[in-house]
Amino acid sequence: MKDLVFKLIDNEIKRQTEGLELIPSENYVSKEVLEAMGSVLTNKYSEGYPSFEGVPGWTEDEISEKVLPNYRYYGGQTNVDRIERLAIDRACKLFHADHANVQPHSGANANEAVYFSWLEPGDKVLAMNLGHGGHLTHGSPVTRSAHIYEFIPYGTDKTGDIDYDEMEKLALAEDIKLLLVGYSAFMKIPDFERVAKIREKAEKKWGHEILLMADMAHVAGLIAAGVHPNPLDYGFNVMTTTTHKTLRGPRGGLILTKGKVSSPLKAVKSKSLESIPTLIDKAVFPGTQGGPLEHVIAAKAVAFGEALKPDFKTYAKNIVKNAKKLSEELKKRDFVLQGGGTENHLILINIMESFGINGKMYEKALDMIGLTLNANALPGDTGGAFKPNGVRLGTPAITTRGLGEKEMAKLASWMEQVAKICQKAKTEAKLKDYEKELDELHQEVTAVAITFPLPTA
Ligand SMILES: Cc1ncc(COP(=O)(O)O)c(C=O)c1O
């Protein structure tokens, strides 16, 4: 008899098929990405790296045929070296990078490796305030990095944009070593050029190099498709990302760098921005990780290959089109949106101001009809982490399913109906009194969802 786990996986396939995924950091991978992830590559140990020298410029056929020198601690790497090399080359092409490290197990690991590559304990980092849309790994006191380095937060202004004046003031008041632009709840397009100028001024003031880093985990797919500016085109040294959000690959991390590429495990005499590719390779392995997940790296290579195709551009454009349309439809129905709308795939609703209900209750009620999103704090939120006044949603996953502008109006209408039920119920516990109404809506959602099958169906 098959293990119980497979029954639970089948249940999850049903949940994903019959519901609609609005969590902006999730997506549905292709059959090929899933196949690579579930392959025998999981059997292989490959600590170290394939060669980075001499290979750039080779065609993919050459990579798959020529024997590569490597820097590995185990034998049997012929296929793994070539697969990792393909992943690196495709990532560099997608993001205009000089080098890519495809080994980070997650976005958090990628960020930690960058900090470890460049900073000394006690060094200062200027990064976006978590409460204003930044990410836990950008200095939340619950993380290990925040125990080692000193994070100084900058915030957003009344329009929901980054407060660049505050960023500049702080960069010139504090002797920072790293300036970070990145977020998980920010709906504008950052002014990378302005940030690069702030770095330049701060470097002059402090008399040393400052690492300019972007964590583009959320918008990487939009950047790859050219529908969002690329920080590496504006003088940023490093860009980290997850591979599973808008980029639509397997769950994992990626670090892209500008600089001089050299032997990955070579000692670097003195830290400089030019040597950042090597510093980062060493910080990933052996600095913070052991053996790479080569089955996941293979799936990353497949996903990067997909993102290089013209179809992916259309997909990314549609993500933004759907997010803008959904924003409009929500505003028509009295939803108050943070920043007034969106320029990317993300929408942040002030659900307390809109309907007088908290984000957690709204998240739970939407779950009951098969719409999945997450409660999220707003700048200056008084509701605390577990009962914030906002909810965050986005369009990458539903766009993969093929939903278009017509369905965005339907979604907004379901969301309005659920908000009104929450108003009547007042508390989460009382939602069960409205089970019949919620069940009817659930059936409507399922009827629409099953007409848009998962790519892996
Ligand atoms: C901006 C940003 N950085 C890093 C991460 C961490 O990624 P992971 O969950 O893969 O560690 C996330 C994930 O939500 C994110 O949004």
The ligand as an SDF file (V2000), in Angstrom:
LIG
                    3D

 16 16  0  0  0  0  0  0  0  0999 V2000
   11.7890   39.8160   -0.4620 C   0  0  0  0  0  0  0  0  0  0  0  0
   11.9620   38.4190    0.0600 C   0  0  0  0  0  0  0  0  0  0  0  0
   13.1960   37.9920    0.3750 N   0  0  0  0  0  0  0  0  0  0  0  0
   13.4110   36.7490    0.8470 C   0  0  0  0  0  0  0  0  0  0  0  0
   12.3780   35.8650    1.0150 C   0  0  0  0  0  0  0  0  0  0  0  0
   12.6670   34.5310    1.6400 C   0  0  0  0  0  0  0  0  0  0  0  0
   12.4990   33.4930    0.7730 O   0  0  0  0  0  0  0  0  0  0  0  0
   12.3840   31.9880    1.3110 P   0  0  0  0  0  0  0  0  0  0  0  0
   11.0500   31.8510    1.9040 O   0  0  0  0  0  0  0  0  0  0  0  0
   12.6260   31.1530    0.0870 O   0  0  0  0  0  0  0  0  0  0  0  0
   13.4730   31.8150    2.3110 O   0  0  0  0  0  0  0  0  0  0  0  0
   11.0810   36.2430    0.6620 C   0  0  0  0  0  0  0  0  0  0  0  0
    9.9740   35.2970    0.8330 C   0  0  0  0  0  0  0  0  0  0  0  0
    8.8680   35.5640    1.1260 O   0  0  0  0  0  0  0  0  0  0  0  0
   10.8600   37.5610    0.1930 C   0  0  0  0  0  0  0  0  0  0  0  0
    9.6380   38.0100   -0.1110 O   0  0  0  0  0  0  0  0  0  0  0  0
  1  2  1  0
  2  3  1  0
  2 15  2  0
  3  4  2  0
  4  5  1  0
  5  6  1  0
  5 12  2  0
  6  7  1  0
  7  8  1  0
  8  9  2  0
  8 10  1  0
  8 11  1  0
 12 13  1  0
 12 15  1  0
 13 14  2  0
 15 16  1  0
M  END
$$$$
